[in-house]
Amino acid sequence: MSKKVKILTVCSNGLGSSLMLKGVVEAILDEHGIAHDVEHCDYNLAKSKGADYIITVKEFTKQMEGLPVLEVRSFINRKKIEEDLASWLEQLKGA
């Protein structure tokens, strides 16, 4: 994939949990050779910020209705996050 994928990691306040998720997502994308620009923020800001994808946990997916949301089971468990994003990662690598 030549274009950087713009991603927002989202939690309620845009501080701790989304920052931890940001680090995990960046590491996963790096390992898969996918160019990226990842930011973290709260769910209110995510609605207006604009991104190719929003990554968050189930608790916030309803607030993101109509946006390109990828749901993960954890903010910090790398194995679960990578499992949850596996098919999406394959799509990105094939693009």
C-alpha positions as CSV (number, residue, x, y, z in Angstrom):
1,M,0.0,0.0,0.0
2,S,1.6,3.3,-1.1
3,K,-0.8,5.8,0.6
4,K,-0.7,6.2,4.3
5,V,-3.8,5.0,6.1
6,K,-5.1,7.6,8.6
7,I,-6.3,6.0,11.8
8,L,-7.9,7.3,15.0
9,T,-7.8,5.2,18.2
10,V,-10.7,6.2,20.4
11,C,-11.7,6.0,24.0
12,S,-13.9,8.1,26.3
13,N,-11.4,10.9,27.2
14,G,-8.8,10.5,24.4
15,L,-6.0,10.0,27.0
16,G,-4.8,6.7,28.5
17,S,-6.6,3.9,26.8
18,S,-6.6,5.3,23.3
19,L,-2.9,6.2,23.6
20,M,-2.1,2.6,24.6
21,L,-4.1,1.3,21.7
22,K,-2.3,3.7,19.4
23,G,1.0,2.3,20.3
24,V,-0.1,-1.3,19.8
25,V,-1.8,-0.5,16.4
26,E,1.3,1.4,15.2
27,A,3.5,-1.6,16.1
28,I,1.2,-4.0,14.3
29,L,1.1,-1.8,11.2
30,D,4.9,-1.4,11.2
31,E,5.3,-5.2,11.3
32,H,3.0,-5.6,8.4
33,G,4.7,-2.9,6.4
34,I,1.7,-0.7,6.2
35,A,2.3,3.1,6.0
36,H,0.2,4.9,8.6
37,D,-0.6,8.0,10.5
38,V,-2.2,7.1,13.8
39,E,-3.7,9.6,16.3
40,H,-5.6,9.1,19.5
41,C,-8.6,11.1,20.7
42,D,-12.0,10.9,22.5
43,Y,-15.1,9.7,20.7
44,N,-16.6,13.2,20.4
45,L,-13.6,14.6,18.5
46,A,-13.4,11.4,16.4
47,K,-16.7,12.2,14.8
48,S,-15.4,15.4,13.2
49,K,-11.7,14.7,12.8
50,G,-11.9,12.6,9.7
51,A,-9.9,9.3,9.3
52,D,-9.8,6.4,7.0
53,Y,-10.6,4.1,10.0
54,I,-11.5,4.4,13.7
55,I,-10.3,1.7,16.0
56,T,-12.0,1.3,19.3
57,V,-13.7,-1.2,21.7
58,K,-17.4,-2.2,21.6
59,E,-18.4,0.3,24.2
60,F,-17.8,3.2,21.7
61,T,-18.9,1.7,18.4
62,K,-22.5,3.0,18.8
63,Q,-21.2,6.6,19.2
64,M,-19.3,6.1,15.9
65,E,-22.3,5.1,13.9
66,G,-21.9,5.9,10.2
67,L,-18.1,6.1,10.5
68,P,-15.6,3.4,9.3
69,V,-15.1,1.7,12.7
70,L,-13.0,-1.4,13.4
71,E,-13.9,-3.0,16.7
72,V,-11.3,-4.6,18.9
73,R,-11.8,-6.5,22.2
74,S,-9.0,-4.8,24.1
75,F,-7.1,-1.5,24.3
76,I,-3.9,-3.2,25.3
77,N,-3.9,-7.0,24.6
78,R,-1.8,-7.1,21.4
79,K,-2.8,-10.7,20.6
80,K,-6.5,-9.9,20.7
81,I,-6.1,-6.7,18.8
82,E,-4.1,-8.3,16.1
83,E,-6.6,-11.2,15.8
84,D,-9.5,-8.6,15.6
85,L,-7.7,-6.7,12.8
86,A,-6.4,-9.7,10.9
87,S,-8.8,-9.6,7.9
88,W,-8.5,-5.8,7.7
89,L,-4.7,-6.0,7.7
90,E,-4.9,-8.5,4.8
91,Q,-7.1,-6.1,2.9
92,L,-4.7,-3.2,3.4
93,K,-1.7,-5.3,2.3
94,G,-3.6,-6.3,-0.8
95,A,-4.6,-2.7,-1.7
